[in-house]
Amino acid sequence: MPSKQTKKKIILEASVGSMAPSRDLNTPVSELRRDLVTGDWILIAKQRGKRPHAFIAGDDKEIELPTSQCPFEDPQKSGNAPPVLLYKNAEGTDWEVQVIPNKYPAFAQQGECLVPQMRGPYEVIDGKGFHEVIITRDHEKHWAFFSREEATNVVRAYQERYQKLKDDECVTYISIFHNHKRAAGASLAHPHSQLIAIPVVPADVRRSLEGSRNYFHKNGRCVHCETINFEVQEKSRIVFENERFIAFCPFISRTAFEIRLFPKNHQEDFGSLSPEHYSDLADGLREPLKMLNGTLQNPAYNFFLHTAPLDGVEYQHYHWHFEIVPKTAIAAGFELGTGIEISTLEPEQAAEFLREQ
Protein backbone atom coordinates (compact mmCIF):
# COMPACT_ATOMS: atom_id res chain seq x y z
CA MET A 1 0.00 0.00 0.00
CA PRO A 2 1.50 3.39 -0.97
CA SER A 3 2.70 5.58 1.87
CA LYS A 4 0.87 8.75 2.86
CA GLN A 5 3.53 10.88 1.24
CA THR A 6 3.42 8.85 -1.99
CA LYS A 7 -0.36 9.05 -2.21
CA LYS A 8 -0.32 12.80 -1.70
CA LYS A 9 2.37 13.19 -4.30
CA ILE A 10 0.16 11.29 -6.73
CA ILE A 11 -2.80 13.55 -5.96
CA LEU A 12 -0.83 16.76 -6.34
CA GLU A 13 1.43 15.86 -9.24
CA ALA A 14 -0.65 13.46 -11.36
CA SER A 15 0.19 14.01 -15.00
CA VAL A 16 -2.45 15.33 -17.38
CA GLY A 17 -2.20 12.15 -19.42
CA SER A 18 -2.97 9.79 -16.53
CA MET A 19 -6.26 7.98 -16.15
CA ALA A 20 -7.49 6.45 -12.91
CA PRO A 21 -9.87 3.49 -13.00
CA SER A 22 -13.52 4.18 -12.24
CA ARG A 23 -14.61 3.29 -8.73
CA ASP A 24 -17.94 2.09 -7.40
CA LEU A 25 -18.61 4.79 -4.79
CA ASN A 26 -21.66 6.56 -3.49
CA THR A 27 -22.38 9.79 -5.26
CA PRO A 28 -19.71 12.27 -4.07
CA VAL A 29 -20.83 15.45 -2.38
CA SER A 30 -18.41 17.56 -4.38
CA GLU A 31 -15.77 17.54 -7.08
CA LEU A 32 -12.42 19.31 -7.43
CA ARG A 33 -11.58 20.57 -10.92
CA ARG A 34 -8.13 21.85 -11.89
CA ASP A 35 -7.65 25.00 -13.95
CA LEU A 36 -5.49 24.37 -17.04
CA VAL A 37 -3.83 27.80 -16.93
CA THR A 38 -3.17 28.45 -13.23
CA GLY A 39 -3.12 24.90 -11.89
CA ASP A 40 -5.58 25.99 -9.18
CA TRP A 41 -8.14 23.53 -7.83
CA ILE A 42 -11.77 24.77 -7.84
CA LEU A 43 -14.46 23.01 -5.77
CA ILE A 44 -17.86 22.28 -7.28
CA ALA A 45 -20.09 21.48 -4.28
CA LYS A 46 -22.74 19.52 -6.15
CA GLN A 47 -24.85 18.45 -3.19
CA ARG A 48 -25.02 22.02 -1.91
CA GLY A 49 -26.58 23.11 -5.21
CA LYS A 50 -29.02 26.01 -5.33
CA ARG A 51 -31.84 27.02 -7.66
CA PRO A 52 -31.31 30.16 -9.80
CA HIS A 53 -33.41 32.39 -7.51
CA ALA A 54 -30.93 31.75 -4.66
CA PHE A 55 -28.27 33.72 -6.55
CA ILE A 56 -30.39 36.83 -7.08
CA ALA A 57 -29.11 39.76 -5.02
CA GLY A 58 -31.47 40.79 -2.26
CA ASP A 59 -31.60 42.42 1.14
CA ASP A 60 -28.26 41.80 2.85
CA LYS A 61 -29.48 42.47 6.37
CA GLU A 62 -28.54 39.90 8.94
CA ILE A 63 -31.02 37.02 9.18
CA GLU A 64 -31.55 36.05 12.80
CA LEU A 65 -33.35 32.86 13.80
CA PRO A 66 -35.03 32.78 17.20
CA THR A 67 -33.04 30.73 19.67
CA SER A 68 -35.83 28.14 19.70
CA GLN A 69 -35.34 27.57 15.95
CA CYS A 70 -31.55 27.65 15.86
CA PRO A 71 -30.11 24.26 14.79
CA PHE A 72 -26.96 24.89 16.84
CA GLU A 73 -28.77 25.58 20.12
CA ASP A 74 -29.28 21.83 20.55
CA PRO A 75 -27.37 20.33 17.59
CA GLN A 76 -28.36 16.69 18.10
CA LYS A 77 -32.03 17.50 18.69
CA SER A 78 -31.91 19.38 15.36
CA GLY A 79 -30.76 16.25 13.54
CA ASN A 80 -27.01 16.78 13.56
CA ALA A 81 -24.62 13.90 14.14
CA PRO A 82 -23.18 13.23 17.61
CA PRO A 83 -20.20 15.42 18.47
CA VAL A 84 -16.71 14.20 17.62
CA LEU A 85 -15.43 16.47 20.40
CA LEU A 86 -17.28 18.04 23.33
CA TYR A 87 -16.21 20.20 26.27
CA LYS A 88 -18.57 20.62 29.23
CA ASN A 89 -18.78 23.49 31.67
CA ALA A 90 -17.08 23.33 35.06
CA GLU A 91 -20.22 21.94 36.70
CA GLY A 92 -20.64 19.29 34.01
CA THR A 93 -24.27 20.32 33.49
CA ASP A 94 -24.04 21.62 29.93
CA TRP A 95 -21.68 21.74 26.96
CA GLU A 96 -19.53 24.77 26.19
CA VAL A 97 -17.94 23.76 22.86
CA GLN A 98 -18.82 20.92 20.56
CA VAL A 99 -17.49 19.83 17.19
CA ILE A 100 -19.87 18.08 14.81
CA PRO A 101 -19.65 16.85 11.21
CA ASN A 102 -21.17 19.45 8.89
CA LYS A 103 -24.67 18.36 7.92
CA TYR A 104 -24.14 19.77 4.42
CA PRO A 105 -20.43 19.12 3.80
CA ALA A 106 -18.31 20.55 1.02
CA PHE A 107 -16.03 17.50 1.51
CA ALA A 108 -17.11 14.14 2.89
CA GLN A 109 -15.57 10.84 4.00
CA GLN A 110 -16.25 8.31 1.28
CA GLY A 111 -14.20 5.67 -0.47
CA GLU A 112 -10.44 5.54 -0.65
CA CYS A 113 -7.89 8.20 -1.55
CA LEU A 114 -8.33 8.88 -5.23
CA VAL A 115 -6.04 10.17 -7.93
CA PRO A 116 -7.28 12.68 -10.54
CA GLN A 117 -9.26 11.38 -13.49
CA MET A 118 -9.43 13.09 -16.86
CA ARG A 119 -12.52 14.78 -18.30
CA GLY A 120 -11.42 16.06 -21.65
CA PRO A 121 -8.27 18.12 -20.95
CA TYR A 122 -9.23 18.69 -17.30
CA GLU A 123 -8.23 16.87 -14.11
CA VAL A 124 -11.04 16.15 -11.67
CA ILE A 125 -11.11 14.42 -8.29
CA ASP A 126 -13.93 13.64 -5.89
CA GLY A 127 -14.16 15.90 -2.85
CA LYS A 128 -13.06 13.39 -0.22
CA GLY A 129 -12.14 14.87 3.13
CA PHE A 130 -13.62 16.14 6.38
CA HIS A 131 -15.90 19.09 7.05
CA GLU A 132 -16.60 19.93 10.69
CA VAL A 133 -18.30 22.73 12.63
CA ILE A 134 -16.93 24.08 15.93
CA ILE A 135 -19.90 25.50 17.88
CA THR A 136 -19.84 27.59 21.05
CA ARG A 137 -22.74 27.38 23.49
CA ASP A 138 -23.93 30.98 23.80
CA HIS A 139 -26.25 31.92 20.93
CA GLU A 140 -25.48 35.64 21.23
CA LYS A 141 -21.83 35.82 22.28
CA HIS A 142 -19.27 36.05 19.48
CA TRP A 143 -15.46 36.26 19.57
CA ALA A 144 -15.28 39.94 20.54
CA PHE A 145 -17.06 39.13 23.80
CA PHE A 146 -15.47 35.79 24.67
CA SER A 147 -13.79 35.45 28.03
CA ARG A 148 -10.22 34.20 27.99
CA GLU A 149 -11.42 30.76 29.05
CA GLU A 150 -14.09 30.61 26.33
CA ALA A 151 -11.61 31.64 23.64
CA THR A 152 -9.03 29.16 24.93
CA ASN A 153 -11.55 26.33 24.66
CA VAL A 154 -12.16 27.16 21.00
CA VAL A 155 -8.43 27.27 20.24
CA ARG A 156 -8.05 23.96 22.04
CA ALA A 157 -10.81 22.47 19.87
CA TYR A 158 -9.10 23.79 16.71
CA GLN A 159 -5.84 22.15 17.74
CA GLU A 160 -7.32 18.84 18.93
CA ARG A 161 -9.25 18.31 15.69
CA TYR A 162 -6.24 19.41 13.63
CA GLN A 163 -4.06 16.85 15.40
CA LYS A 164 -6.71 14.16 14.99
CA LEU A 165 -7.06 14.59 11.23
CA LYS A 166 -3.58 15.57 10.10
CA ASP A 167 -2.30 11.99 9.83
CA ASP A 168 -5.21 10.76 7.71
CA GLU A 169 -3.65 9.41 4.52
CA CYS A 170 -6.03 11.39 2.29
CA VAL A 171 -5.53 14.77 4.00
CA THR A 172 -3.05 17.18 2.46
CA TYR A 173 -4.25 20.46 3.95
CA ILE A 174 -6.43 21.52 6.90
CA SER A 175 -8.26 24.83 6.73
CA ILE A 176 -9.67 26.40 9.90
CA PHE A 177 -11.80 29.51 9.51
CA HIS A 178 -14.52 31.62 11.07
CA ASN A 179 -17.20 33.65 9.26
CA HIS A 180 -18.94 36.40 11.24
CA LYS A 181 -22.24 37.75 9.89
CA ARG A 182 -23.98 37.13 6.62
CA ALA A 183 -21.80 39.47 4.54
CA ALA A 184 -18.81 37.28 5.47
CA GLY A 185 -20.56 34.07 4.47
CA ALA A 186 -22.12 32.95 7.76
CA SER A 187 -25.36 31.13 7.00
CA LEU A 188 -26.31 31.00 10.69
CA ALA A 189 -25.96 33.75 13.28
CA HIS A 190 -25.06 31.32 16.10
CA PRO A 191 -21.26 31.70 16.51
CA HIS A 192 -19.33 28.83 14.97
CA SER A 193 -16.07 28.11 13.19
CA GLN A 194 -15.36 25.45 10.59
CA LEU A 195 -12.59 22.99 9.80
CA ILE A 196 -12.20 21.45 6.34
CA ALA A 197 -9.52 18.82 5.66
CA ILE A 198 -8.86 18.34 1.94
CA PRO A 199 -6.70 16.26 -0.46
CA VAL A 200 -5.00 19.18 -2.26
CA VAL A 201 -3.05 22.36 -1.48
CA PRO A 202 -5.33 25.41 -1.96
CA ALA A 203 -4.31 28.01 -4.55
CA ASP A 204 -3.80 30.89 -2.11
CA VAL A 205 -1.69 28.73 0.21
CA ARG A 206 0.34 27.43 -2.74
CA ARG A 207 1.17 30.98 -3.83
CA SER A 208 2.11 31.89 -0.25
CA LEU A 209 4.37 28.84 -0.02
CA GLU A 210 6.06 29.66 -3.32
CA GLY A 211 6.67 33.25 -2.24
CA SER A 212 8.13 32.29 1.12
CA ARG A 213 10.29 29.60 -0.51
CA ASN A 214 11.64 32.05 -3.10
CA TYR A 215 12.46 34.63 -0.42
CA PHE A 216 14.22 32.01 1.69
CA HIS A 217 16.33 30.79 -1.24
CA LYS A 218 17.30 34.36 -2.10
CA ASN A 219 17.94 35.71 1.41
CA GLY A 220 18.41 32.66 3.64
CA ARG A 221 15.75 33.90 6.06
CA CYS A 222 12.04 33.35 6.71
CA VAL A 223 10.08 36.12 5.03
CA HIS A 224 7.48 36.09 7.81
CA CYS A 225 10.14 36.43 10.51
CA GLU A 226 11.51 39.39 8.53
CA THR A 227 8.03 40.91 8.48
CA ILE A 228 7.62 40.46 12.23
CA ASN A 229 11.03 42.04 12.90
CA PHE A 230 10.12 45.01 10.71
CA GLU A 231 6.83 45.53 12.52
CA VAL A 232 8.55 45.35 15.92
CA GLN A 233 11.04 48.01 14.79
CA GLU A 234 8.39 50.33 13.31
CA LYS A 235 5.80 49.70 16.06
CA SER A 236 3.16 51.84 14.29
CA ARG A 237 1.09 48.94 12.93
CA ILE A 238 1.10 46.62 15.99
CA VAL A 239 -2.33 46.17 17.62
CA PHE A 240 -1.59 43.30 20.03
CA GLU A 241 1.45 41.62 21.53
CA ASN A 242 2.10 39.15 24.30
CA GLU A 243 5.00 36.84 25.12
CA ARG A 244 4.20 34.35 22.35
CA PHE A 245 2.17 36.17 19.67
CA ILE A 246 2.03 39.44 17.78
CA ALA A 247 -0.78 40.96 15.70
CA PHE A 248 -0.50 43.90 13.34
CA CYS A 249 -2.08 45.62 10.35
CA PRO A 250 0.39 44.51 7.66
CA PHE A 251 2.43 47.08 5.73
CA ILE A 252 0.93 45.53 2.59
CA SER A 253 -2.73 45.49 3.63
CA ARG A 254 -5.13 44.17 1.01
CA THR A 255 -8.11 45.80 2.70
CA ALA A 256 -8.68 48.39 5.42
CA PHE A 257 -8.24 47.04 8.97
CA GLU A 258 -6.75 43.71 7.86
CA ILE A 259 -4.86 42.06 10.74
CA ARG A 260 -2.35 39.21 10.79
CA LEU A 261 -1.46 37.20 13.88
CA PHE A 262 1.84 35.29 14.10
CA PRO A 263 3.62 33.19 16.72
CA LYS A 264 6.83 35.06 17.54
CA ASN A 265 8.91 31.89 17.43
CA HIS A 266 9.26 30.36 13.99
CA GLN A 267 6.88 27.43 13.43
CA GLU A 268 5.86 26.08 10.06
CA ASP A 269 2.90 23.97 11.17
CA PHE A 270 -0.10 24.86 13.35
CA GLY A 271 0.23 21.36 14.80
CA SER A 272 3.38 22.58 16.57
CA LEU A 273 1.34 24.82 18.88
CA SER A 274 1.91 23.72 22.46
CA PRO A 275 -1.17 23.29 24.72
CA GLU A 276 0.44 25.63 27.25
CA HIS A 277 0.17 28.40 24.65
CA TYR A 278 -3.54 27.96 23.80
CA SER A 279 -4.51 30.93 25.99
CA ASP A 280 -1.83 33.14 24.43
CA LEU A 281 -3.21 32.41 20.96
CA ALA A 282 -6.77 32.87 22.23
CA ASP A 283 -5.84 36.37 23.44
CA GLY A 284 -4.18 37.06 20.10
CA LEU A 285 -7.48 36.39 18.33
CA ARG A 286 -10.04 37.83 20.73
CA GLU A 287 -8.27 41.12 21.56
CA PRO A 288 -7.92 42.32 17.93
CA LEU A 289 -11.48 41.14 17.23
CA LYS A 290 -12.65 43.13 20.24
CA MET A 291 -10.87 46.18 18.79
CA LEU A 292 -12.51 45.65 15.39
CA ASN A 293 -15.88 45.32 17.06
CA GLY A 294 -15.46 48.63 18.86
CA THR A 295 -13.94 50.56 15.97
CA LEU A 296 -16.23 49.34 13.19
CA GLN A 297 -19.30 48.59 15.36
CA ASN A 298 -19.58 44.84 14.90
CA PRO A 299 -18.43 44.43 11.29
CA ALA A 300 -18.69 41.29 9.21
CA TYR A 301 -15.32 39.56 9.03
CA ASN A 302 -13.51 36.34 8.25
CA PHE A 303 -10.48 34.92 9.95
CA PHE A 304 -8.58 31.90 8.73
CA LEU A 305 -5.47 29.85 9.32
CA HIS A 306 -2.55 29.58 6.89
CA THR A 307 -0.22 26.71 7.73
CA ALA A 308 2.15 24.30 6.03
CA PRO A 309 0.55 21.41 4.10
CA LEU A 310 0.61 17.84 5.36
CA ASP A 311 2.10 16.22 2.27
CA GLY A 312 5.38 15.01 3.75
CA VAL A 313 7.39 17.90 2.22
CA GLU A 314 9.58 20.12 4.41
CA TYR A 315 8.35 23.71 4.70
CA GLN A 316 10.93 25.19 7.06
CA HIS A 317 10.72 28.48 5.15
CA TYR A 318 7.05 28.92 6.12
CA HIS A 319 5.53 30.47 9.27
CA TRP A 320 1.93 29.65 10.21
CA HIS A 321 -0.42 32.48 11.06
CA PHE A 322 -4.03 33.68 11.20
CA GLU A 323 -5.40 36.40 8.96
CA ILE A 324 -8.36 38.56 10.03
CA VAL A 325 -10.14 40.29 7.14
CA PRO A 326 -13.11 42.57 7.91
CA LYS A 327 -15.59 43.31 5.12
CA THR A 328 -14.82 46.99 4.64
CA ALA A 329 -15.09 47.13 0.84
CA ILE A 330 -16.53 45.31 -2.16
CA ALA A 331 -14.23 44.08 -4.93
CA ALA A 332 -15.21 45.82 -8.17
CA GLY A 333 -14.17 45.52 -11.81
CA PHE A 334 -10.59 46.73 -11.42
CA GLU A 335 -9.82 44.42 -8.51
CA LEU A 336 -11.46 41.42 -10.17
CA GLY A 337 -9.91 42.12 -13.55
CA THR A 338 -6.36 42.76 -12.37
CA GLY A 339 -5.97 41.04 -9.02
CA ILE A 340 -4.77 44.37 -7.57
CA GLU A 341 -6.67 45.00 -4.35
CA ILE A 342 -7.42 48.55 -3.21
CA SER A 343 -7.28 49.56 0.46
CA THR A 344 -8.63 53.03 1.19
CA LEU A 345 -6.91 53.42 4.58
CA GLU A 346 -3.24 53.35 5.51
CA PRO A 347 -2.50 50.40 7.81
CA GLU A 348 -0.68 52.76 10.20
CA GLN A 349 -3.88 54.78 10.64
CA ALA A 350 -6.02 51.64 10.89
CA ALA A 351 -3.80 50.35 13.71
CA GLU A 352 -4.04 53.70 15.49
CA PHE A 353 -7.85 53.59 15.33
CA LEU A 354 -7.84 50.03 16.68
CA ARG A 355 -5.48 50.83 19.56
CA GLU A 356 -7.84 53.60 20.69
CA GLN A 357 -10.43 51.00 21.69
BAVEXLUM-458980 format. One record per residue (C-alpha): z negated, y negated, x. Coordinates in steps of 0.2 Angstrom, whole numbers, padded with zeros to 4 digits, always signed. Example, Ala and Ser with C-alpha at 12.3 -4.5 7.8 and 13.67 -1.06 7.14 Angstrom:
<sites>
-0039+0022+0062 -0036+0005+0068 
</sites>
This chain:
<sites>
+0000+0000+0000 +0005-0017+0007 -0009-0028+0014 -0014-0044+0004 -0006-0054+0018 +0010-0044+0017 +0011-0045-0002 +0009-0064-0002 +0021-0066+0012 +0034-0056+0001 +0030-0068-0014 +0032-0084-0004 +0046-0079+0007 +0057-0067-0003 +0075-0070+0001 +0087-0077-0012 +0097-0061-0011 +0083-0049-0015 +0081-0040-0031 +0065-0032-0037 +0065-0017-0049 +0061-0021-0068 +0044-0016-0073 +0037-0010-0090 +0024-0024-0093 +0017-0033-0108 +0026-0049-0112 +0020-0061-0099 +0012-0077-0104 +0022-0088-0092 +0035-0088-0079 +0037-0097-0062 +0055-0103-0058 +0059-0109-0041 +0070-0125-0038 +0085-0122-0027 +0085-0139-0019 +0066-0142-0016 +0059-0124-0016 +0046-0130-0028 +0039-0118-0041 +0039-0124-0059 +0029-0115-0072 +0036-0111-0089 +0021-0107-0100 +0031-0098-0114 +0016-0092-0124 +0010-0110-0125 +0026-0116-0133 +0027-0130-0145 +0038-0135-0159 +0049-0151-0157 +0038-0162-0167 +0023-0159-0155 +0033-0169-0141 +0035-0184-0152 +0025-0199-0146 +0011-0204-0157 -0006-0212-0158 -0014-0209-0141 -0032-0212-0147 -0045-0199-0143 -0046-0185-0155 -0064-0180-0158 -0069-0164-0167 -0086-0164-0175 -0098-0154-0165 -0099-0141-0179 -0080-0138-0177 -0079-0138-0158 -0074-0121-0151 -0084-0124-0135 -0101-0128-0144 -0103-0109-0146 -0088-0102-0137 -0091-0083-0142 -0093-0087-0160 -0077-0097-0160 -0068-0081-0154 -0068-0084-0135 -0071-0069-0123 -0088-0066-0116 -0092-0077-0101 -0088-0071-0084 -0102-0082-0077 -0117-0090-0086 -0131-0101-0081 -0146-0103-0093 -0158-0117-0094 -0175-0117-0085 -0184-0110-0101 -0170-0096-0103 -0167-0102-0121 -0150-0108-0120 -0135-0109-0108 -0131-0124-0098 -0114-0119-0090 -0103-0105-0094 -0086-0099-0087 -0074-0090-0099 -0056-0084-0098 -0044-0097-0106 -0040-0092-0123 -0022-0099-0121 -0019-0096-0102 -0005-0103-0092 -0008-0088-0080 -0014-0071-0086 -0020-0054-0078 -0006-0042-0081 +0002-0028-0071 +0003-0028-0052 +0008-0041-0039 +0026-0044-0042 +0040-0051-0030 +0053-0063-0036 +0067-0057-0046 +0084-0065-0047 +0091-0074-0063 +0108-0080-0057 +0105-0091-0041 +0086-0093-0046 +0071-0084-0041 +0058-0081-0055 +0041-0072-0056 +0029-0068-0070 +0014-0079-0071 +0001-0067-0065 -0016-0074-0061 -0032-0081-0068 -0035-0095-0080 -0053-0100-0083 -0063-0114-0091 -0080-0120-0085 -0089-0127-0099 -0105-0138-0099 -0117-0137-0114 -0119-0155-0120 -0105-0160-0131 -0106-0178-0127 -0111-0179-0109 -0097-0180-0096 -0098-0181-0077 -0103-0200-0076 -0119-0196-0085 -0123-0179-0077 -0140-0177-0069 -0140-0171-0051 -0145-0154-0057 -0132-0153-0070 -0118-0158-0058 -0125-0146-0045 -0123-0132-0058 -0105-0136-0061 -0101-0136-0042 -0110-0120-0040 -0099-0112-0054 -0084-0119-0046 -0089-0111-0029 -0095-0094-0037 -0078-0092-0046 -0068-0097-0031 -0077-0084-0020 -0075-0071-0034 -0056-0073-0035 -0051-0078-0018 -0049-0060-0011 -0039-0054-0026 -0023-0047-0018 -0011-0057-0030 -0020-0074-0028 -0012-0086-0015 -0020-0102-0021 -0034-0108-0032 -0034-0124-0041 -0050-0132-0048 -0048-0148-0059 -0055-0158-0073 -0046-0168-0086 -0056-0182-0095 -0049-0189-0111 -0033-0186-0120 -0023-0197-0109 -0027-0186-0094 -0022-0170-0103 -0039-0165-0111 -0035-0156-0127 -0053-0155-0132 -0066-0169-0130 -0081-0157-0125 -0083-0158-0106 -0075-0144-0097 -0066-0141-0080 -0053-0127-0077 -0049-0115-0063 -0032-0107-0061 -0028-0094-0048 -0010-0092-0044 +0002-0081-0034 +0011-0096-0025 +0007-0112-0015 +0010-0127-0027 +0023-0140-0022 +0011-0154-0019 -0001-0144-0008 +0014-0137+0002 +0019-0155+0006 +0001-0159+0011 +0000-0144+0022 +0017-0148+0030 +0011-0166+0033 -0006-0161+0041 +0003-0148+0051 +0015-0160+0058 +0002-0173+0062 -0008-0160+0071 +0006-0154+0082 +0011-0172+0087 -0007-0179+0090 -0018-0163+0092 -0030-0170+0079 -0034-0167+0060 -0025-0181+0050 -0039-0180+0037 -0053-0182+0051 -0043-0197+0058 -0042-0205+0040 -0061-0202+0038 -0065-0210+0055 -0054-0225+0051 -0063-0228+0034 -0080-0227+0043 -0074-0240+0055 -0067-0252+0042 -0080-0249+0029 -0071-0259+0016 -0065-0245+0005 -0080-0233+0005 -0088-0231-0012 -0100-0217-0008 -0108-0208+0007 -0122-0196+0010 -0126-0184+0025 -0112-0172+0021 -0098-0181+0011 -0089-0197+0010 -0078-0205-0004 -0067-0220-0003 -0052-0228-0010 -0038-0223+0002 -0029-0235+0012 -0013-0228+0005 -0018-0227-0014 -0005-0221-0026 -0014-0229-0041 -0027-0242-0043 -0045-0235-0041 -0039-0219-0034 -0054-0210-0024 -0054-0196-0012 -0069-0186-0007 -0071-0176+0009 -0084-0166+0018 -0088-0175+0034 -0087-0159+0045 -0070-0152+0046 -0067-0137+0034 -0050-0130+0029 -0056-0120+0015 -0067-0124-0001 -0074-0107+0001 -0083-0113+0017 -0094-0124+0007 -0112-0119+0010 -0124-0116-0006 -0136-0128+0002 -0123-0142+0001 -0119-0140-0018 -0130-0155-0023 -0122-0166-0009 -0105-0162-0016 -0111-0164-0034 -0117-0182-0029 -0100-0185-0021 -0092-0182-0037 -0104-0189-0050 -0108-0206-0041 -0090-0212-0040 -0086-0206-0057 -0101-0216-0063 -0094-0231-0054 -0077-0228-0063 -0085-0227-0079 -0094-0243-0077 -0080-0253-0070 -0066-0247-0081 -0077-0243-0097 -0074-0224-0098 -0056-0222-0092 -0046-0206-0093 -0045-0198-0077 -0041-0182-0068 -0050-0175-0052 -0044-0159-0043 -0047-0149-0027 -0034-0148-0013 -0039-0134-0001 -0030-0121+0011 -0021-0107+0003 -0027-0089+0003 -0011-0081+0010 -0019-0075+0027 -0011-0089+0037 -0022-0101+0048 -0023-0119+0042 -0035-0126+0055 -0026-0142+0054 -0031-0145+0035 -0046-0152+0028 -0051-0148+0010 -0055-0162-0002 -0056-0168-0020 -0045-0182-0027 -0050-0193-0042 -0036-0201-0051 -0040-0213-0066 -0026-0217-0078 -0023-0235-0074 -0004-0236-0075 +0011-0227-0083 +0025-0220-0071 +0041-0229-0076 +0059-0228-0071 +0057-0234-0053 +0043-0222-0049 +0051-0207-0057 +0068-0211-0050 +0062-0214-0032 +0045-0205-0030 +0038-0222-0024 +0022-0225-0033 +0016-0243-0037 -0002-0248-0036 -0006-0265-0043 -0023-0267-0035 -0028-0267-0016 -0039-0252-0013 -0051-0264-0003 -0053-0274-0019 -0054-0258-0030 -0069-0252-0019 -0077-0269-0020 -0077-0268-0039 -0083-0250-0039 -0098-0254-0027 -0103-0268-0039 -0108-0255-0052 
</sites>
